[in-house]
Amino acid sequence: MLLLALLARAIYTGAASFVIPCAAGIAYFAWCGVRDLVRNWSAFREEMRQRAAERQRAPMPADDTH
């Protein structure tokens, strides 16, 4: 967020010397996010599948107290 705000301010004020470093920082952090997503997506899906299976296997206790 800070890099986006700094980039917007640099463009608005015409500070061209900040535009390239800000754009590079945004691109780098976006690339890191996508890389982590690709790396961890299969483990995340497997964990979500296991949690869904556990929820379906657990029987709900009957509430016959009245």
PDBQT receptor file of N, H, CA, C and O in Angstrom, charges set to zero:
ATOM      1  N   MET A   1       0.815  -1.193   0.000  1.00  0.00    +0.000 N 
ATOM      2  CA  MET A   1       0.000   0.000   0.000  1.00  0.00    +0.000 C 
ATOM      3  C   MET A   1       0.854   1.251   0.000  1.00  0.00    +0.000 C 
ATOM      4  O   MET A   1       0.563   2.225  -0.693  1.00  0.00    +0.000 OA
ATOM      5  N   LEU A   2       1.907   1.206   0.785  1.00  0.00    +0.000 N 
ATOM      6  H   LEU A   2       2.144   0.414   1.349  1.00  0.00    +0.000 HD
ATOM      7  CA  LEU A   2       2.777   2.372   0.861  1.00  0.00    +0.000 C 
ATOM      8  C   LEU A   2       3.405   2.667  -0.497  1.00  0.00    +0.000 C 
ATOM      9  O   LEU A   2       3.507   3.826  -0.900  1.00  0.00    +0.000 OA
ATOM     10  N   LEU A   3       3.822   1.625  -1.197  1.00  0.00    +0.000 N 
ATOM     11  H   LEU A   3       3.739   0.683  -0.869  1.00  0.00    +0.000 HD
ATOM     12  CA  LEU A   3       4.421   1.847  -2.511  1.00  0.00    +0.000 C 
ATOM     13  C   LEU A   3       3.401   2.393  -3.501  1.00  0.00    +0.000 C 
ATOM     14  O   LEU A   3       3.738   3.237  -4.331  1.00  0.00    +0.000 OA
ATOM     15  N   LEU A   4       2.161   1.922  -3.426  1.00  0.00    +0.000 N 
ATOM     16  H   LEU A   4       1.887   1.236  -2.752  1.00  0.00    +0.000 HD
ATOM     17  CA  LEU A   4       1.129   2.453  -4.313  1.00  0.00    +0.000 C 
ATOM     18  C   LEU A   4       0.838   3.921  -4.026  1.00  0.00    +0.000 C 
ATOM     19  O   LEU A   4       0.665   4.723  -4.944  1.00  0.00    +0.000 OA
ATOM     20  N   ALA A   5       0.787   4.263  -2.742  1.00  0.00    +0.000 N 
ATOM     21  H   ALA A   5       0.928   3.612  -1.996  1.00  0.00    +0.000 HD
ATOM     22  CA  ALA A   5       0.552   5.657  -2.376  1.00  0.00    +0.000 C 
ATOM     23  C   ALA A   5       1.721   6.534  -2.814  1.00  0.00    +0.000 C 
ATOM     24  O   ALA A   5       1.517   7.637  -3.320  1.00  0.00    +0.000 OA
ATOM     25  N   LEU A   6       2.931   6.050  -2.623  1.00  0.00    +0.000 N 
ATOM     26  H   LEU A   6       3.096   5.153  -2.212  1.00  0.00    +0.000 HD
ATOM     27  CA  LEU A   6       4.107   6.808  -3.042  1.00  0.00    +0.000 C 
ATOM     28  C   LEU A   6       4.154   6.958  -4.556  1.00  0.00    +0.000 C 
ATOM     29  O   LEU A   6       4.523   8.015  -5.067  1.00  0.00    +0.000 OA
ATOM     30  N   LEU A   7       3.781   5.906  -5.271  1.00  0.00    +0.000 N 
ATOM     31  H   LEU A   7       3.481   5.047  -4.856  1.00  0.00    +0.000 HD
ATOM     32  CA  LEU A   7       3.740   5.978  -6.733  1.00  0.00    +0.000 C 
ATOM     33  C   LEU A   7       2.702   6.987  -7.194  1.00  0.00    +0.000 C 
ATOM     34  O   LEU A   7       2.975   7.787  -8.089  1.00  0.00    +0.000 OA
ATOM     35  N   ALA A   8       1.519   6.963  -6.599  1.00  0.00    +0.000 N 
ATOM     36  H   ALA A   8       1.298   6.313  -5.871  1.00  0.00    +0.000 HD
ATOM     37  CA  ALA A   8       0.473   7.920  -6.976  1.00  0.00    +0.000 C 
ATOM     38  C   ALA A   8       0.927   9.347  -6.697  1.00  0.00    +0.000 C 
ATOM     39  O   ALA A   8       0.701  10.244  -7.509  1.00  0.00    +0.000 OA
ATOM     40  N   ARG A   9       1.560   9.554  -5.561  1.00  0.00    +0.000 N 
ATOM     41  H   ARG A   9       1.743   8.825  -4.901  1.00  0.00    +0.000 HD
ATOM     42  CA  ARG A   9       2.047  10.898  -5.217  1.00  0.00    +0.000 C 
ATOM     43  C   ARG A   9       3.161  11.352  -6.159  1.00  0.00    +0.000 C 
ATOM     44  O   ARG A   9       3.208  12.516  -6.558  1.00  0.00    +0.000 OA
ATOM     45  N   ALA A  10       4.052  10.431  -6.512  1.00  0.00    +0.000 N 
ATOM     46  H   ALA A  10       4.013   9.486  -6.188  1.00  0.00    +0.000 HD
ATOM     47  CA  ALA A  10       5.146  10.769  -7.428  1.00  0.00    +0.000 C 
ATOM     48  C   ALA A  10       4.613  11.133  -8.803  1.00  0.00    +0.000 C 
ATOM     49  O   ALA A  10       5.111  12.063  -9.439  1.00  0.00    +0.000 OA
ATOM     50  N   ILE A  11       3.610  10.410  -9.263  1.00  0.00    +0.000 N 
ATOM     51  H   ILE A  11       3.205   9.654  -8.747  1.00  0.00    +0.000 HD
ATOM     52  CA  ILE A  11       3.015  10.727 -10.566  1.00  0.00    +0.000 C 
ATOM     53  C   ILE A  11       2.291  12.056 -10.501  1.00  0.00    +0.000 C 
ATOM     54  O   ILE A  11       2.390  12.866 -11.422  1.00  0.00    +0.000 OA
ATOM     55  N   TYR A  12       1.561  12.286  -9.416  1.00  0.00    +0.000 N 
ATOM     56  H   TYR A  12       1.481  11.628  -8.667  1.00  0.00    +0.000 HD
ATOM     57  CA  TYR A  12       0.791  13.521  -9.263  1.00  0.00    +0.000 C 
ATOM     58  C   TYR A  12       1.695  14.751  -9.205  1.00  0.00    +0.000 C 
ATOM     59  O   TYR A  12       1.380  15.785  -9.795  1.00  0.00    +0.000 OA
ATOM     60  N   THR A  13       2.814  14.640  -8.498  1.00  0.00    +0.000 N 
ATOM     61  H   THR A  13       3.071  13.800  -8.019  1.00  0.00    +0.000 HD
ATOM     62  CA  THR A  13       3.699  15.800  -8.346  1.00  0.00    +0.000 C 
ATOM     63  C   THR A  13       4.741  15.895  -9.451  1.00  0.00    +0.000 C 
ATOM     64  O   THR A  13       5.464  16.888  -9.528  1.00  0.00    +0.000 OA
ATOM     65  N   GLY A  14       4.831  14.896 -10.295  1.00  0.00    +0.000 N 
ATOM     66  H   GLY A  14       4.244  14.090 -10.232  1.00  0.00    +0.000 HD
ATOM     67  CA  GLY A  14       5.794  14.923 -11.379  1.00  0.00    +0.000 C 
ATOM     68  C   GLY A  14       7.194  14.530 -10.945  1.00  0.00    +0.000 C 
ATOM     69  O   GLY A  14       8.166  14.871 -11.620  1.00  0.00    +0.000 OA
ATOM     70  N   ALA A  15       7.315  13.828  -9.844  1.00  0.00    +0.000 N 
ATOM     71  H   ALA A  15       6.526  13.551  -9.296  1.00  0.00    +0.000 HD
ATOM     72  CA  ALA A  15       8.626  13.389  -9.360  1.00  0.00    +0.000 C 
ATOM     73  C   ALA A  15       8.993  12.088 -10.059  1.00  0.00    +0.000 C 
ATOM     74  O   ALA A  15       8.828  11.000  -9.508  1.00  0.00    +0.000 OA
ATOM     75  N   ALA A  16       9.487  12.220 -11.267  1.00  0.00    +0.000 N 
ATOM     76  H   ALA A  16       9.621  13.104 -11.714  1.00  0.00    +0.000 HD
ATOM     77  CA  ALA A  16       9.767  11.050 -12.097  1.00  0.00    +0.000 C 
ATOM     78  C   ALA A  16      10.853  10.157 -11.506  1.00  0.00    +0.000 C 
ATOM     79  O   ALA A  16      10.915   8.970 -11.828  1.00  0.00    +0.000 OA
ATOM     80  N   SER A  17      11.698  10.702 -10.658  1.00  0.00    +0.000 N 
ATOM     81  H   SER A  17      11.647  11.666 -10.396  1.00  0.00    +0.000 HD
ATOM     82  CA  SER A  17      12.768   9.882 -10.083  1.00  0.00    +0.000 C 
ATOM     83  C   SER A  17      12.224   8.822  -9.130  1.00  0.00    +0.000 C 
ATOM     84  O   SER A  17      12.909   7.834  -8.865  1.00  0.00    +0.000 OA
ATOM     85  N   PHE A  18      11.016   8.999  -8.611  1.00  0.00    +0.000 N 
ATOM     86  H   PHE A  18      10.459   9.802  -8.827  1.00  0.00    +0.000 HD
ATOM     87  CA  PHE A  18      10.418   8.010  -7.711  1.00  0.00    +0.000 C 
ATOM     88  C   PHE A  18       9.553   6.989  -8.434  1.00  0.00    +0.000 C 
ATOM     89  O   PHE A  18       9.248   5.933  -7.879  1.00  0.00    +0.000 OA
ATOM     90  N   VAL A  19       9.159   7.286  -9.652  1.00  0.00    +0.000 N 
ATOM     91  H   VAL A  19       9.406   8.143 -10.103  1.00  0.00    +0.000 HD
ATOM     92  CA  VAL A  19       8.221   6.409 -10.359  1.00  0.00    +0.000 C 
ATOM     93  C   VAL A  19       8.840   5.043 -10.633  1.00  0.00    +0.000 C 
ATOM     94  O   VAL A  19       8.208   4.021 -10.367  1.00  0.00    +0.000 OA
ATOM     95  N   ILE A  20      10.035   5.007 -11.148  1.00  0.00    +0.000 N 
ATOM     96  H   ILE A  20      10.548   5.837 -11.364  1.00  0.00    +0.000 HD
ATOM     97  CA  ILE A  20      10.654   3.722 -11.499  1.00  0.00    +0.000 C 
ATOM     98  C   ILE A  20      10.944   2.875 -10.260  1.00  0.00    +0.000 C 
ATOM     99  O   ILE A  20      10.612   1.690 -10.269  1.00  0.00    +0.000 OA
ATOM    100  N   PRO A  21      11.547   3.414  -9.190  1.00  0.00    +0.000 N 
ATOM    101  CA  PRO A  21      11.745   2.560  -8.002  1.00  0.00    +0.000 C 
ATOM    102  C   PRO A  21      10.428   2.066  -7.396  1.00  0.00    +0.000 C 
ATOM    103  O   PRO A  21      10.344   0.923  -6.947  1.00  0.00    +0.000 OA
ATOM    104  N   CYS A  22       9.412   2.914  -7.381  1.00  0.00    +0.000 N 
ATOM    105  H   CYS A  22       9.480   3.843  -7.745  1.00  0.00    +0.000 HD
ATOM    106  CA  CYS A  22       8.117   2.482  -6.838  1.00  0.00    +0.000 C 
ATOM    107  C   CYS A  22       7.504   1.394  -7.710  1.00  0.00    +0.000 C 
ATOM    108  O   CYS A  22       6.993   0.399  -7.196  1.00  0.00    +0.000 OA
ATOM    109  N   ALA A  23       7.550   1.575  -9.009  1.00  0.00    +0.000 N 
ATOM    110  H   ALA A  23       7.965   2.383  -9.428  1.00  0.00    +0.000 HD
ATOM    111  CA  ALA A  23       7.006   0.560  -9.914  1.00  0.00    +0.000 C 
ATOM    112  C   ALA A  23       7.780  -0.746  -9.779  1.00  0.00    +0.000 C 
ATOM    113  O   ALA A  23       7.192  -1.827  -9.818  1.00  0.00    +0.000 OA
ATOM    114  N   ALA A  24       9.102  -0.647  -9.620  1.00  0.00    +0.000 N 
ATOM    115  H   ALA A  24       9.579   0.231  -9.589  1.00  0.00    +0.000 HD
ATOM    116  CA  ALA A  24       9.910  -1.853  -9.441  1.00  0.00    +0.000 C 
ATOM    117  C   ALA A  24       9.559  -2.552  -8.125  1.00  0.00    +0.000 C 
ATOM    118  O   ALA A  24       9.473  -3.779  -8.081  1.00  0.00    +0.000 OA
ATOM    119  N   GLY A  25       9.358  -1.785  -7.059  1.00  0.00    +0.000 N 
ATOM    120  H   GLY A  25       9.428  -0.788  -7.094  1.00  0.00    +0.000 HD
ATOM    121  CA  GLY A  25       8.971  -2.375  -5.776  1.00  0.00    +0.000 C 
ATOM    122  C   GLY A  25       7.618  -3.053  -5.846  1.00  0.00    +0.000 C 
ATOM    123  O   GLY A  25       7.437  -4.147  -5.310  1.00  0.00    +0.000 OA
ATOM    124  N   ILE A  26       6.666  -2.408  -6.505  1.00  0.00    +0.000 N 
ATOM    125  H   ILE A  26       6.812  -1.520  -6.940  1.00  0.00    +0.000 HD
ATOM    126  CA  ILE A  26       5.335  -3.005  -6.662  1.00  0.00    +0.000 C 
ATOM    127  C   ILE A  26       5.419  -4.295  -7.460  1.00  0.00    +0.000 C 
ATOM    128  O   ILE A  26       4.798  -5.296  -7.099  1.00  0.00    +0.000 OA
ATOM    129  N   ALA A  27       6.186  -4.275  -8.545  1.00  0.00    +0.000 N 
ATOM    130  H   ALA A  27       6.690  -3.462  -8.838  1.00  0.00    +0.000 HD
ATOM    131  CA  ALA A  27       6.338  -5.473  -9.378  1.00  0.00    +0.000 C 
ATOM    132  C   ALA A  27       7.012  -6.597  -8.594  1.00  0.00    +0.000 C 
ATOM    133  O   ALA A  27       6.617  -7.758  -8.703  1.00  0.00    +0.000 OA
ATOM    134  N   TYR A  28       8.026  -6.251  -7.805  1.00  0.00    +0.000 N 
ATOM    135  H   TYR A  28       8.347  -5.308  -7.716  1.00  0.00    +0.000 HD
ATOM    136  CA  TYR A  28       8.737  -7.268  -7.031  1.00  0.00    +0.000 C 
ATOM    137  C   TYR A  28       7.817  -7.920  -6.005  1.00  0.00    +0.000 C 
ATOM    138  O   TYR A  28       7.775  -9.146  -5.905  1.00  0.00    +0.000 OA
ATOM    139  N   PHE A  29       7.080  -7.115  -5.241  1.00  0.00    +0.000 N 
ATOM    140  H   PHE A  29       7.115  -6.119  -5.322  1.00  0.00    +0.000 HD
ATOM    141  CA  PHE A  29       6.201  -7.686  -4.226  1.00  0.00    +0.000 C 
ATOM    142  C   PHE A  29       5.043  -8.457  -4.855  1.00  0.00    +0.000 C 
ATOM    143  O   PHE A  29       4.591  -9.453  -4.291  1.00  0.00    +0.000 OA
ATOM    144  N   ALA A  30       4.563  -8.020  -5.996  1.00  0.00    +0.000 N 
ATOM    145  H   ALA A  30       4.929  -7.211  -6.454  1.00  0.00    +0.000 HD
ATOM    146  CA  ALA A  30       3.517  -8.779  -6.693  1.00  0.00    +0.000 C 
ATOM    147  C   ALA A  30       4.067 -10.118  -7.156  1.00  0.00    +0.000 C 
ATOM    148  O   ALA A  30       3.399 -11.145  -7.030  1.00  0.00    +0.000 OA
ATOM    149  N   TRP A  31       5.285 -10.112  -7.692  1.00  0.00    +0.000 N 
ATOM    150  H   TRP A  31       5.828  -9.278  -7.794  1.00  0.00    +0.000 HD
ATOM    151  CA  TRP A  31       5.906 -11.355  -8.147  1.00  0.00    +0.000 C 
ATOM    152  C   TRP A  31       6.125 -12.310  -6.972  1.00  0.00    +0.000 C 
ATOM    153  O   TRP A  31       5.900 -13.513  -7.107  1.00  0.00    +0.000 OA
ATOM    154  N   CYS A  32       6.558 -11.792  -5.828  1.00  0.00    +0.000 N 
ATOM    155  H   CYS A  32       6.741 -10.815  -5.718  1.00  0.00    +0.000 HD
ATOM    156  CA  CYS A  32       6.740 -12.637  -4.643  1.00  0.00    +0.000 C 
ATOM    157  C   CYS A  32       5.414 -13.244  -4.188  1.00  0.00    +0.000 C 
ATOM    158  O   CYS A  32       5.360 -14.409  -3.794  1.00  0.00    +0.000 OA
ATOM    159  N   GLY A  33       4.357 -12.454  -4.244  1.00  0.00    +0.000 N 
ATOM    160  H   GLY A  33       4.400 -11.508  -4.563  1.00  0.00    +0.000 HD
ATOM    161  CA  GLY A  33       3.046 -12.962  -3.860  1.00  0.00    +0.000 C 
ATOM    162  C   GLY A  33       2.563 -14.065  -4.776  1.00  0.00    +0.000 C 
ATOM    163  O   GLY A  33       2.040 -15.077  -4.310  1.00  0.00    +0.000 OA
ATOM    164  N   VAL A  34       2.734 -13.879  -6.075  1.00  0.00    +0.000 N 
ATOM    165  H   VAL A  34       3.159 -13.057  -6.453  1.00  0.00    +0.000 HD
ATOM    166  CA  VAL A  34       2.320 -14.900  -7.037  1.00  0.00    +0.000 C 
ATOM    167  C   VAL A  34       3.178 -16.157  -6.882  1.00  0.00    +0.000 C 
ATOM    168  O   VAL A  34       2.665 -17.273  -6.959  1.00  0.00    +0.000 OA
ATOM    169  N   ARG A  35       4.471 -15.976  -6.667  1.00  0.00    +0.000 N 
ATOM    170  H   ARG A  35       4.887 -15.069  -6.605  1.00  0.00    +0.000 HD
ATOM    171  CA  ARG A  35       5.365 -17.121  -6.488  1.00  0.00    +0.000 C 
ATOM    172  C   ARG A  35       4.965 -17.928  -5.254  1.00  0.00    +0.000 C 
ATOM    173  O   ARG A  35       4.921 -19.157  -5.309  1.00  0.00    +0.000 OA
ATOM    174  N   ASP A  36       4.675 -17.256  -4.150  1.00  0.00    +0.000 N 
ATOM    175  H   ASP A  36       4.711 -16.257  -4.106  1.00  0.00    +0.000 HD
ATOM    176  CA  ASP A  36       4.247 -17.952  -2.937  1.00  0.00    +0.000 C 
ATOM    177  C   ASP A  36       2.904 -18.640  -3.136  1.00  0.00    +0.000 C 
ATOM    178  O   ASP A  36       2.688 -19.745  -2.637  1.00  0.00    +0.000 OA
ATOM    179  N   LEU A  37       2.009 -17.995  -3.857  1.00  0.00    +0.000 N 
ATOM    180  H   LEU A  37       2.185 -17.097  -4.262  1.00  0.00    +0.000 HD
ATOM    181  CA  LEU A  37       0.707 -18.601  -4.136  1.00  0.00    +0.000 C 
ATOM    182  C   LEU A  37       0.864 -19.885  -4.938  1.00  0.00    +0.000 C 
ATOM    183  O   LEU A  37       0.252 -20.903  -4.612  1.00  0.00    +0.000 OA
ATOM    184  N   VAL A  38       1.673 -19.841  -5.973  1.00  0.00    +0.000 N 
ATOM    185  H   VAL A  38       2.170 -19.015  -6.238  1.00  0.00    +0.000 HD
ATOM    186  CA  VAL A  38       1.887 -21.035  -6.802  1.00  0.00    +0.000 C 
ATOM    187  C   VAL A  38       2.560 -22.131  -5.986  1.00  0.00    +0.000 C 
ATOM    188  O   VAL A  38       2.216 -23.306  -6.121  1.00  0.00    +0.000 OA
ATOM    189  N   ARG A  39       3.506 -21.762  -5.150  1.00  0.00    +0.000 N 
ATOM    190  H   ARG A  39       3.786 -20.808  -5.041  1.00  0.00    +0.000 HD
ATOM    191  CA  ARG A  39       4.258 -22.731  -4.356  1.00  0.00    +0.000 C 
ATOM    192  C   ARG A  39       3.374 -23.404  -3.314  1.00  0.00    +0.000 C 
ATOM    193  O   ARG A  39       3.543 -24.595  -3.053  1.00  0.00    +0.000 OA
ATOM    194  N   ASN A  40       2.436 -22.676  -2.712  1.00  0.00    +0.000 N 
ATOM    195  H   ASN A  40       2.299 -21.708  -2.924  1.00  0.00    +0.000 HD
ATOM    196  CA  ASN A  40       1.660 -23.200  -1.591  1.00  0.00    +0.000 C 
ATOM    197  C   ASN A  40       0.223 -23.583  -1.932  1.00  0.00    +0.000 C 
ATOM    198  O   ASN A  40      -0.500 -24.063  -1.058  1.00  0.00    +0.000 OA
ATOM    199  N   TRP A  41      -0.208 -23.387  -3.163  1.00  0.00    +0.000 N 
ATOM    200  H   TRP A  41       0.379 -22.997  -3.872  1.00  0.00    +0.000 HD
ATOM    201  CA  TRP A  41      -1.600 -23.618  -3.513  1.00  0.00    +0.000 C 
ATOM    202  C   TRP A  41      -2.016 -25.077  -3.319  1.00  0.00    +0.000 C 
ATOM    203  O   TRP A  41      -3.103 -25.339  -2.803  1.00  0.00    +0.000 OA
ATOM    204  N   SER A  42      -1.175 -26.029  -3.720  1.00  0.00    +0.000 N 
ATOM    205  H   SER A  42      -0.292 -25.816  -4.139  1.00  0.00    +0.000 HD
ATOM    206  CA  SER A  42      -1.563 -27.439  -3.613  1.00  0.00    +0.000 C 
ATOM    207  C   SER A  42      -1.698 -27.860  -2.145  1.00  0.00    +0.000 C 
ATOM    208  O   SER A  42      -2.618 -28.604  -1.806  1.00  0.00    +0.000 OA
ATOM    209  N   ALA A  43      -0.814 -27.406  -1.284  1.00  0.00    +0.000 N 
ATOM    210  H   ALA A  43      -0.066 -26.801  -1.559  1.00  0.00    +0.000 HD
ATOM    211  CA  ALA A  43      -0.916 -27.736   0.145  1.00  0.00    +0.000 C 
ATOM    212  C   ALA A  43      -2.169 -27.099   0.749  1.00  0.00    +0.000 C 
ATOM    213  O   ALA A  43      -2.838 -27.714   1.580  1.00  0.00    +0.000 OA
ATOM    214  N   PHE A  44      -2.484 -25.885   0.340  1.00  0.00    +0.000 N 
ATOM    215  H   PHE A  44      -1.940 -25.386  -0.335  1.00  0.00    +0.000 HD
ATOM    216  CA  PHE A  44      -3.690 -25.221   0.832  1.00  0.00    +0.000 C 
ATOM    217  C   PHE A  44      -4.937 -25.982   0.407  1.00  0.00    +0.000 C 
ATOM    218  O   PHE A  44      -5.834 -26.204   1.220  1.00  0.00    +0.000 OA
ATOM    219  N   ARG A  45      -5.004 -26.379  -0.845  1.00  0.00    +0.000 N 
ATOM    220  H   ARG A  45      -4.275 -26.198  -1.506  1.00  0.00    +0.000 HD
ATOM    221  CA  ARG A  45      -6.184 -27.120  -1.328  1.00  0.00    +0.000 C 
ATOM    222  C   ARG A  45      -6.315 -28.452  -0.604  1.00  0.00    +0.000 C 
ATOM    223  O   ARG A  45      -7.426 -28.856  -0.262  1.00  0.00    +0.000 OA
ATOM    224  N   GLU A  46      -5.202 -29.143  -0.365  1.00  0.00    +0.000 N 
ATOM    225  H   GLU A  46      -4.299 -28.814  -0.643  1.00  0.00    +0.000 HD
ATOM    226  CA  GLU A  46      -5.248 -30.420   0.339  1.00  0.00    +0.000 C 
ATOM    227  C   GLU A  46      -5.748 -30.237   1.767  1.00  0.00    +0.000 C 
ATOM    228  O   GLU A  46      -6.548 -31.041   2.246  1.00  0.00    +0.000 OA
ATOM    229  N   GLU A  47      -5.291 -29.200   2.451  1.00  0.00    +0.000 N 
ATOM    230  H   GLU A  47      -4.641 -28.547   2.062  1.00  0.00    +0.000 HD
ATOM    231  CA  GLU A  47      -5.759 -28.945   3.810  1.00  0.00    +0.000 C 
ATOM    232  C   GLU A  47      -7.249 -28.608   3.829  1.00  0.00    +0.000 C 
ATOM    233  O   GLU A  47      -7.972 -29.058   4.718  1.00  0.00    +0.000 OA
ATOM    234  N   MET A  48      -7.705 -27.837   2.878  1.00  0.00    +0.000 N 
ATOM    235  H   MET A  48      -7.118 -27.471   2.156  1.00  0.00    +0.000 HD
ATOM    236  CA  MET A  48      -9.137 -27.510   2.809  1.00  0.00    +0.000 C 
ATOM    237  C   MET A  48      -9.965 -28.753   2.508  1.00  0.00    +0.000 C 
ATOM    238  O   MET A  48     -11.076 -28.892   3.020  1.00  0.00    +0.000 OA
ATOM    239  N   ARG A  49      -9.441 -29.658   1.684  1.00  0.00    +0.000 N 
ATOM    240  H   ARG A  49      -8.539 -29.545   1.268  1.00  0.00    +0.000 HD
ATOM    241  CA  ARG A  49     -10.155 -30.897   1.392  1.00  0.00    +0.000 C 
ATOM    242  C   ARG A  49     -10.242 -31.753   2.654  1.00  0.00    +0.000 C 
ATOM    243  O   ARG A  49     -11.289 -32.338   2.932  1.00  0.00    +0.000 OA
ATOM    244  N   GLN A  50      -9.157 -31.831   3.417  1.00  0.00    +0.000 N 
ATOM    245  H   GLN A  50      -8.307 -31.356   3.191  1.00  0.00    +0.000 HD
ATOM    246  CA  GLN A  50      -9.169 -32.621   4.640  1.00  0.00    +0.000 C 
ATOM    247  C   GLN A  50     -10.132 -32.040   5.667  1.00  0.00    +0.000 C 
ATOM    248  O   GLN A  50     -10.841 -32.787   6.341  1.00  0.00    +0.000 OA
ATOM    249  N   ARG A  51     -10.164 -30.727   5.791  1.00  0.00    +0.000 N 
ATOM    250  H   ARG A  51      -9.588 -30.121   5.243  1.00  0.00    +0.000 HD
ATOM    251  CA  ARG A  51     -11.090 -30.097   6.742  1.00  0.00    +0.000 C 
ATOM    252  C   ARG A  51     -12.540 -30.350   6.347  1.00  0.00    +0.000 C 
ATOM    253  O   ARG A  51     -13.384 -30.614   7.204  1.00  0.00    +0.000 OA
ATOM    254  N   ALA A  52     -12.828 -30.270   5.053  1.00  0.00    +0.000 N 
ATOM    255  H   ALA A  52     -12.142 -30.056   4.357  1.00  0.00    +0.000 HD
ATOM    256  CA  ALA A  52     -14.191 -30.533   4.589  1.00  0.00    +0.000 C 
ATOM    257  C   ALA A  52     -14.567 -31.988   4.866  1.00  0.00    +0.000 C 
ATOM    258  O   ALA A  52     -15.697 -32.273   5.263  1.00  0.00    +0.000 OA
ATOM    259  N   ALA A  53     -13.628 -32.902   4.658  1.00  0.00    +0.000 N 
ATOM    260  H   ALA A  53     -12.711 -32.670   4.335  1.00  0.00    +0.000 HD
ATOM    261  CA  ALA A  53     -13.904 -34.319   4.925  1.00  0.00    +0.000 C 
ATOM    262  C   ALA A  53     -14.135 -34.553   6.413  1.00  0.00    +0.000 C 
ATOM    263  O   ALA A  53     -15.002 -35.348   6.777  1.00  0.00    +0.000 OA
ATOM    264  N   GLU A  54     -13.386 -33.887   7.275  1.00  0.00    +0.000 N 
ATOM    265  H   GLU A  54     -12.682 -33.241   6.979  1.00  0.00    +0.000 HD
ATOM    266  CA  GLU A  54     -13.586 -34.034   8.719  1.00  0.00    +0.000 C 
ATOM    267  C   GLU A  54     -14.940 -33.494   9.146  1.00  0.00    +0.000 C 
ATOM    268  O   GLU A  54     -15.593 -34.080  10.010  1.00  0.00    +0.000 OA
ATOM    269  N   ARG A  55     -15.369 -32.398   8.561  1.00  0.00    +0.000 N 
ATOM    270  H   ARG A  55     -14.840 -31.922   7.859  1.00  0.00    +0.000 HD
ATOM    271  CA  ARG A  55     -16.677 -31.843   8.911  1.00  0.00    +0.000 C 
ATOM    272  C   ARG A  55     -17.797 -32.783   8.488  1.00  0.00    +0.000 C 
ATOM    273  O   ARG A  55     -18.808 -32.886   9.184  1.00  0.00    +0.000 OA
ATOM    274  N   GLN A  56     -17.640 -33.464   7.373  1.00  0.00    +0.000 N 
ATOM    275  H   GLN A  56     -16.819 -33.381   6.807  1.00  0.00    +0.000 HD
ATOM    276  CA  GLN A  56     -18.697 -34.360   6.914  1.00  0.00    +0.000 C 
ATOM    277  C   GLN A  56     -18.700 -35.663   7.697  1.00  0.00    +0.000 C 
ATOM    278  O   GLN A  56     -19.754 -36.281   7.847  1.00  0.00    +0.000 OA
ATOM    279  N   ARG A  57     -17.553 -36.096   8.198  1.00  0.00    +0.000 N 
ATOM    280  H   ARG A  57     -16.697 -35.595   8.076  1.00  0.00    +0.000 HD
ATOM    281  CA  ARG A  57     -17.480 -37.345   8.950  1.00  0.00    +0.000 C 
ATOM    282  C   ARG A  57     -17.984 -37.203  10.374  1.00  0.00    +0.000 C 
ATOM    283  O   ARG A  57     -18.524 -38.160  10.928  1.00  0.00    +0.000 OA
ATOM    284  N   ALA A  58     -17.824 -36.046  10.976  1.00  0.00    +0.000 N 
ATOM    285  H   ALA A  58     -17.385 -35.269  10.525  1.00  0.00    +0.000 HD
ATOM    286  CA  ALA A  58     -18.197 -35.881  12.386  1.00  0.00    +0.000 C 
ATOM    287  C   ALA A  58     -19.721 -35.860  12.517  1.00  0.00    +0.000 C 
ATOM    288  O   ALA A  58     -20.377 -34.962  11.991  1.00  0.00    +0.000 OA
ATOM    289  N   PRO A  59     -20.290 -36.859  13.225  1.00  0.00    +0.000 N 
ATOM    290  CA  PRO A  59     -21.760 -36.846  13.415  1.00  0.00    +0.000 C 
ATOM    291  C   PRO A  59     -22.165 -35.765  14.397  1.00  0.00    +0.000 C 
ATOM    292  O   PRO A  59     -21.464 -35.489  15.371  1.00  0.00    +0.000 OA
ATOM    293  N   MET A  60     -23.278 -35.176  14.129  1.00  0.00    +0.000 N 
ATOM    294  H   MET A  60     -23.848 -35.400  13.338  1.00  0.00    +0.000 HD
ATOM    295  CA  MET A  60     -23.813 -34.151  15.020  1.00  0.00    +0.000 C 
ATOM    296  C   MET A  60     -24.548 -34.869  16.157  1.00  0.00    +0.000 C 
ATOM    297  O   MET A  60     -25.371 -35.745  15.892  1.00  0.00    +0.000 OA
ATOM    298  N   PRO A  61     -24.270 -34.519  17.401  1.00  0.00    +0.000 N 
ATOM    299  CA  PRO A  61     -24.981 -35.161  18.508  1.00  0.00    +0.000 C 
ATOM    300  C   PRO A  61     -26.449 -34.732  18.525  1.00  0.00    +0.000 C 
ATOM    301  O   PRO A  61     -26.784 -33.573  18.282  1.00  0.00    +0.000 OA
ATOM    302  N   ALA A  62     -27.307 -35.704  18.820  1.00  0.00    +0.000 N 
ATOM    303  H   ALA A  62     -27.035 -36.645  19.018  1.00  0.00    +0.000 HD
ATOM    304  CA  ALA A  62     -28.731 -35.409  18.878  1.00  0.00    +0.000 C 
ATOM    305  C   ALA A  62     -29.048 -34.615  20.152  1.00  0.00    +0.000 C 
ATOM    306  O   ALA A  62     -28.500 -34.881  21.221  1.00  0.00    +0.000 OA
ATOM    307  N   ASP A  63     -29.917 -33.668  20.011  1.00  0.00    +0.000 N 
ATOM    308  H   ASP A  63     -30.363 -33.452  19.142  1.00  0.00    +0.000 HD
ATOM    309  CA  ASP A  63     -30.290 -32.839  21.154  1.00  0.00    +0.000 C 
ATOM    310  C   ASP A  63     -31.701 -33.219  21.604  1.00  0.00    +0.000 C 
ATOM    311  O   ASP A  63     -32.669 -32.514  21.317  1.00  0.00    +0.000 OA
ATOM    312  N   ASP A  64     -31.799 -34.332  22.307  1.00  0.00    +0.000 N 
ATOM    313  H   ASP A  64     -31.013 -34.905  22.540  1.00  0.00    +0.000 HD
ATOM    314  CA  ASP A  64     -33.112 -34.836  22.751  1.00  0.00    +0.000 C 
ATOM    315  C   ASP A  64     -33.272 -34.618  24.260  1.00  0.00    +0.000 C 
ATOM    316  O   ASP A  64     -33.590 -35.563  24.982  1.00  0.00    +0.000 OA
ATOM    317  N   THR A  65     -33.063 -33.427  24.732  1.00  0.00    +0.000 N 
ATOM    318  H   THR A  65     -32.804 -32.660  24.146  1.00  0.00    +0.000 HD
ATOM    319  CA  THR A  65     -33.120 -33.171  26.155  1.00  0.00    +0.000 C 
ATOM    320  C   THR A  65     -34.494 -32.713  26.611  1.00  0.00    +0.000 C 
ATOM    321  O   THR A  65     -34.702 -32.557  27.815  1.00  0.00    +0.000 OA
ATOM    322  N   HIS A  66     -35.425 -32.493  25.726  1.00  0.00    +0.000 N 
ATOM    323  H   HIS A  66     -35.257 -32.619  24.748  1.00  0.00    +0.000 HD
ATOM    324  CA  HIS A  66     -36.742 -32.025  26.168  1.00  0.00    +0.000 C 
ATOM    325  C   HIS A  66     -37.851 -32.942  25.755  1.00  0.00    +0.000 C 
ATOM    326  O   HIS A  66     -39.015 -32.678  26.056  1.00  0.00    +0.000 OA
TER     327      HIS A  66
